[in-house]
Amino acid sequence: MRKIILFFLLFLLPIFFSFAEKFEYKYVAGTKYRILSEVDEDVYLNDIFSHNAKMLNKISVEVLEAENGSGLMSATLDLSERITGIYSTYEVTEKYESIFRQDRLGYTTVDKKYFIPMARNIPAFPDYHLDPGDKWSGKGEEVHDFRKGFNILNPYAFPVSVDYQYLGKDETGLYDLISIKYSVDHETNFPRINNANYFHLSRITGSTNQIMKWDNKKGRAFSYSEEFVFVFELLTGETMKFTGIAKAEVIEAEELDKDKIAEEVKKSIKDFGIEDVHVEKIDEGIKIIFEDLQFLPDSAKLASKEDEKLSKIIEILRNNPNHDLLIIGHTALAGTAEGRKTLSIQRAKAVAEYILAAEARTEKQIMIQGKGADEPVAPNSTDEGRKKNRRVEIIILEN
């Protein structure tokens, strides 16, 4: 009972000491920021618990153009799922890119080919002042990626009716609390596919309950927390239920001086005498390439002789502690495609765990990805070419 009382006090007290506010987006050209989202989700098959999934999602946003508060945005979303081991790391499972426009009240215009934003016109505001306790409603849209499992190749969108309430200031007085709720009851009408590898989704039901902290000075969300439950009903009568909590926070992007940092990294590599390591400037940031990083045969266990090399690289990474890392594993063309992909992920994970053990980054600052032999940089027909293709890359991320 005490917790319930405290919960209500948290949201009722600000209402008594808040004043009318007008909410709108206030985009400024050139602004860059990141959104870090965490999801803790339980999955049930036919109401029987299947597994728990923990996801870390990173969205990088840049305002390309701005006028009267509206903005033209470029966004990249990296979806990653937690892998357990000596240390927990997050594997990138999907990457999305999009360009879209959002007006000052929150209404989004985006080409149908883009999957993100996955929640559109949410939140959207009325064009008048709101007092604490005021309610309004709006039409939003959910967008889903059903390519895997359902073989729906294009972004799948459906409308939702959203209920809002302005709750007043939070306990700090810096942010405005907004309640966002909506339910889903949608029939998909997907065409039936005669393929046993695909599910046949017939209906989506569920609901979400969010509390958003709005930064009215900057004209954008600061953070949100969410409770959700969604059920996918199949034509067979089977169900898949997803229930859990999510939270997200906006993080100001620290500018990465690529020219300066690339030269500093190159100089450090030369001063340390590290061999078979190269540096490149790329769109995402600074890429450090380890050619022929040695592992035990057919294994993801690092050879002991690589300790010195990696310890020196870690000292270099400590010079830019606020920038996240993406670690990508590659293999030469040997074995099966599935085996190569698995091995490349495991080797990227081994490097990530080495960095985590040295406390050069936190778990939320590292994501890994395995490319198998899909991106060779040299022919696989020679020993030298295979050596170059068996590589691990560490990218110091721009945003």
C-alpha positions in Angstrom: 0.0 0.0 0.0 2.9 2.4 0.8 4.3 2.0 -2.7 0.9 2.7 -4.2 0.6 5.9 -2.2 4.1 7.0 -3.2 3.3 6.2 -6.8 0.3 8.5 -6.9 2.1 11.2 -5.0 4.8 11.2 -7.6 2.3 12.1 -10.3 -0.3 14.1 -8.4 2.0 16.5 -6.6 3.3 18.1 -9.8 -0.2 18.7 -11.0 -0.9 21.1 -8.1 2.2 23.2 -8.8 2.1 23.3 -12.6 0.8 25.9 -15.0 -0.6 25.8 -18.6 1.9 24.8 -21.2 1.9 24.7 -25.0 3.8 21.8 -26.4 5.4 21.7 -29.7 8.6 20.4 -31.4 11.4 22.9 -31.8 13.9 21.4 -34.3 17.2 23.2 -35.0 19.2 22.4 -38.1 22.5 20.6 -37.4 21.4 19.2 -34.1 22.5 15.6 -33.4 21.4 13.3 -30.6 21.0 9.6 -29.7 18.1 7.7 -28.2 19.0 4.7 -26.1 16.2 2.3 -25.6 16.1 -0.9 -23.4 13.4 -3.6 -23.7 12.8 -6.5 -21.3 10.3 -8.8 -22.9 8.8 -12.2 -22.0 7.5 -14.3 -24.9 4.7 -16.9 -24.6 3.6 -19.5 -27.1 0.0 -20.5 -26.6 0.2 -18.9 -23.1 3.2 -21.0 -22.1 6.3 -19.1 -21.3 8.9 -19.6 -24.0 11.8 -17.2 -23.2 12.9 -13.8 -22.1 14.6 -11.3 -24.4 16.6 -8.2 -23.4 17.2 -5.7 -26.2 19.2 -2.6 -26.5 18.2 -0.2 -29.3 20.2 2.8 -30.4 18.8 5.5 -32.6 21.0 8.2 -34.1 19.2 11.4 -35.3 20.4 14.4 -37.2 18.2 17.4 -38.0 19.1 18.2 -41.7 16.7 21.1 -42.1 14.5 23.1 -39.8 11.8 25.7 -40.3 9.2 27.1 -37.8 9.9 24.2 -35.4 9.4 21.4 -38.0 12.4 19.4 -39.1 13.7 17.1 -41.8 15.5 14.3 -40.1 18.0 11.5 -40.9 17.8 8.6 -38.5 19.5 5.3 -38.1 18.2 2.5 -35.8 20.4 -0.4 -34.6 18.4 -3.2 -33.0 20.4 -5.5 -30.8 19.7 -8.5 -28.5 21.6 -9.5 -25.4 23.9 -12.5 -25.5 25.0 -14.0 -22.2 28.5 -15.2 -21.6 31.4 -14.2 -19.4 30.1 -10.7 -19.9 26.8 -9.8 -21.5 27.1 -8.2 -25.0 24.5 -7.0 -27.5 24.4 -8.4 -31.0 23.1 -6.2 -33.7 20.2 -8.1 -35.3 18.8 -5.4 -37.6 19.7 -2.0 -38.9 17.3 0.6 -40.3 17.8 4.0 -42.0 15.2 6.6 -42.8 14.7 10.2 -43.8 11.4 11.8 -42.6 9.8 15.2 -41.8 8.1 16.0 -38.5 6.0 19.2 -38.1 5.9 21.3 -34.9 2.9 19.4 -33.5 4.4 16.0 -34.1 2.8 14.8 -37.3 5.2 12.8 -39.5 5.7 12.6 -43.2 7.8 9.6 -44.3 8.1 7.5 -47.5 6.4 4.1 -47.3 9.6 2.3 -48.0 11.0 3.2 -44.5 10.4 1.1 -41.4 11.3 3.9 -39.0 9.9 5.7 -37.1 8.0 2.6 -36.0 5.5 4.8 -34.0 4.3 7.8 -36.0 2.4 10.9 -34.9 3.1 9.8 -31.3 3.1 12.1 -29.4 1.2 14.7 -31.3 -0.1 17.8 -29.6 -3.1 20.1 -29.9 -2.3 23.7 -31.0 -3.4 25.3 -27.7 -2.2 25.5 -24.1 -2.8 22.6 -21.8 -3.4 22.7 -18.0 -2.3 19.8 -15.8 -5.0 17.1 -16.0 -6.1 18.1 -19.5 -6.8 15.2 -21.9 -6.7 15.0 -25.7 -6.7 12.3 -28.4 -5.0 11.7 -31.7 -4.5 9.3 -34.6 -1.1 7.5 -34.6 0.4 4.7 -36.6 2.4 1.6 -35.8 4.9 0.2 -38.3 6.2 -3.4 -38.1 8.9 -5.4 -39.8 7.3 -8.7 -40.7 9.9 -9.9 -43.2 11.2 -12.6 -40.9 8.6 -15.3 -40.0 5.7 -13.7 -41.9 7.3 -13.0 -45.3 5.7 -9.6 -45.6 8.4 -7.7 -47.5 7.3 -4.1 -47.1 6.8 -2.1 -43.9 3.4 -3.0 -42.4 1.5 -0.1 -41.0 -1.9 0.2 -39.2 -3.6 3.1 -37.4 -4.1 3.4 -33.7 -6.2 5.8 -31.6 -4.1 7.4 -28.9 -5.3 8.9 -25.6 -3.1 11.6 -23.9 -3.1 13.4 -20.6 -0.9 16.2 -19.4 0.1 15.2 -15.8 2.1 18.4 -14.9 5.8 18.8 -14.1 8.0 16.0 -12.8 9.6 16.1 -9.4 12.6 18.2 -10.7 10.4 20.8 -12.3 12.5 20.5 -15.5 10.3 18.1 -17.5 6.6 17.7 -18.3 4.9 14.4 -17.7 2.6 13.1 -20.4 0.5 9.9 -20.3 0.3 8.1 -23.6 -2.1 5.1 -23.9 -3.5 3.1 -26.8 -5.0 -0.3 -27.5 -4.7 -2.4 -30.7 -7.2 -4.7 -32.2 -6.2 -5.2 -35.8 -7.0 -7.8 -38.5 -4.1 -8.2 -40.8 -5.8 -9.8 -43.9 -2.4 -11.1 -45.0 -2.4 -13.4 -48.0 -1.9 -17.0 -47.1 1.5 -18.4 -48.1 1.9 -22.1 -48.8 5.2 -22.4 -47.1 5.8 -24.2 -43.8 8.6 -21.8 -42.9 6.2 -18.9 -42.5 3.6 -18.1 -39.9 0.2 -16.9 -41.0 -0.7 -13.8 -38.9 -4.4 -13.0 -38.7 -4.8 -10.6 -35.8 -2.9 -8.3 -33.5 -4.3 -7.2 -30.2 -2.8 -5.5 -27.2 -2.1 -2.3 -25.4 0.7 0.1 -24.3 0.9 2.4 -21.3 3.6 5.1 -21.4 4.8 8.0 -19.3 6.9 10.4 -21.3 9.1 13.1 -19.9 8.9 16.1 -22.3 11.7 18.7 -22.5 9.6 21.8 -23.5 12.7 24.0 -23.7 14.3 21.9 -26.4 10.9 20.8 -27.9 11.4 17.1 -27.8 11.0 14.0 -25.6 13.7 13.5 -22.9 12.7 10.0 -21.8 9.9 7.5 -21.5 8.9 4.4 -19.7 6.4 1.8 -21.0 4.5 -1.3 -20.1 3.1 -3.3 -23.0 1.4 -6.5 -23.9 0.7 -7.6 -27.5 -0.7 -10.9 -28.8 -0.3 -12.2 -32.4 -3.0 -14.6 -33.4 -2.2 -17.1 -36.2 -4.7 -18.6 -38.6 -4.0 -22.0 -36.9 -5.4 -20.7 -33.7 -2.0 -20.5 -32.0 -0.9 -17.3 -30.2 2.4 -15.5 -29.6 2.3 -13.1 -26.7 4.9 -10.4 -26.0 4.7 -8.7 -22.6 7.2 -6.5 -20.8 8.6 -3.1 -20.0 10.7 -0.6 -22.0 12.5 2.6 -21.3 14.4 5.2 -23.4 16.4 8.3 -22.9 17.8 11.0 -25.2 21.6 11.4 -25.0 23.3 14.4 -26.4 25.7 13.4 -29.2 29.3 14.3 -28.6 30.9 15.5 -31.8 33.6 13.2 -33.1 36.6 15.0 -34.7 37.3 12.2 -37.2 40.5 13.8 -38.6 42.0 14.5 -35.3 41.1 11.1 -33.7 42.1 9.1 -36.7 45.6 10.7 -36.6 45.9 10.2 -32.9 44.9 6.5 -33.3 47.4 6.0 -36.1 50.2 7.6 -34.1 49.4 5.5 -31.1 49.5 2.3 -33.2 52.8 3.3 -34.6 54.3 4.3 -31.2 53.1 1.0 -29.7 54.5 -0.9 -32.6 51.2 -2.8 -33.2 51.4 -4.8 -36.5 48.6 -5.7 -38.9 46.3 -3.0 -37.6 45.0 -0.2 -39.8 42.8 2.9 -39.3 40.1 4.3 -41.7 37.6 7.2 -41.5 34.1 6.1 -42.4 30.7 7.6 -42.2 29.9 5.9 -38.9 33.2 7.0 -37.2 36.7 5.7 -37.0 37.4 2.1 -38.0 40.3 0.1 -36.4 40.9 -3.0 -38.5 42.7 -6.0 -37.1 44.0 -8.2 -39.9 44.4 -11.8 -39.0 43.7 -11.5 -35.3 44.8 -14.9 -34.0 42.3 -17.3 -32.4 42.7 -20.9 -31.5 42.0 -23.2 -34.5 38.3 -23.3 -35.4 37.6 -21.4 -32.2 36.5 -18.0 -30.9 39.1 -18.2 -28.1 41.8 -15.5 -28.5 45.3 -16.8 -28.8 47.4 -15.8 -25.8 49.9 -13.9 -27.9 47.2 -11.4 -28.8 46.9 -10.1 -25.3 49.6 -7.6 -25.7 48.1 -6.2 -29.0 44.6 -5.9 -27.5 45.8 -4.3 -24.3 47.5 -1.6 -26.3 44.4 -1.0 -28.4 42.4 -0.7 -25.2 44.7 2.1 -24.0 43.9 3.8 -27.3 40.1 3.3 -26.8 40.3 4.9 -23.3 41.1 8.2 -25.0 37.6 8.5 -26.2 35.5 6.9 -23.5 32.2 8.6 -24.3 31.9 7.1 -27.8 30.2 3.7 -28.2 31.8 0.9 -30.1 30.6 -1.5 -32.8 32.7 -4.6 -33.1 32.4 -6.6 -36.3 33.8 -10.1 -37.0 34.6 -11.4 -40.5 35.8 -14.8 -41.7 37.5 -16.2 -44.8 35.4 -18.3 -47.2 35.5 -21.7 -45.5 32.9 -24.0 -44.2 29.1 -23.3 -44.4 27.5 -19.8 -44.5 25.8 -20.5 -41.2 29.1 -21.7 -39.6 30.9 -18.6 -40.8 28.3 -16.3 -39.5 28.3 -18.0 -36.1 32.1 -17.9 -35.9 32.3 -14.3 -36.9 29.8 -13.3 -34.1 31.7 -15.4 -31.5 35.0 -13.7 -32.4 33.5 -10.3 -32.3 32.1 -11.2 -28.9 35.5 -12.4 -27.7 37.0 -9.0 -28.5 34.0 -7.2 -26.8 34.5 -9.3 -23.7 38.2 -8.4 -23.6 37.3 -4.7 -23.7 34.6 -5.2 -21.0 37.0 -7.1 -18.7 39.4 -4.2 -19.0 36.5 -1.8 -18.1 37.3 0.3 -21.1 33.5 0.4 -21.9 30.3 -0.6 -20.3 27.9 -3.2 -21.7 25.6 -0.6 -23.1 28.5 1.0 -25.0 29.3 -2.0 -27.1 27.4 -3.8 -29.8 28.7 -6.7 -31.9 27.9 -8.0 -35.4 29.0 -11.0 -37.4 29.3 -10.7 -41.2 30.8 -14.2 -41.9 32.5 -14.0 -45.3 30.0 -11.6 -46.9 32.3 -8.6 -47.0 35.7 -9.8 -48.3 38.5 -7.2 -48.8 40.8 -9.6 -50.7 40.5 -12.8 -52.8 39.9 -16.0 -50.8 42.0 -17.9 -53.3 45.4 -17.0 -51.6 46.8 -17.3 -48.1 47.4 -13.6 -48.0 43.8 -12.8 -49.1 42.3 -15.2 -46.5 44.5 -13.5 -43.9 43.0 -10.1 -44.7 39.5 -11.5 -44.7 39.9 -13.1 -41.3 39.6 -9.8 -39.5 37.9 -8.0 -36.6 36.9 -4.3 -36.9 36.4 -1.9 -34.0 34.4 1.2 -34.9 34.5 4.2 -32.6 31.1 5.5 -33.4 30.3 9.1 -34.5 26.9 9.3 -32.9 
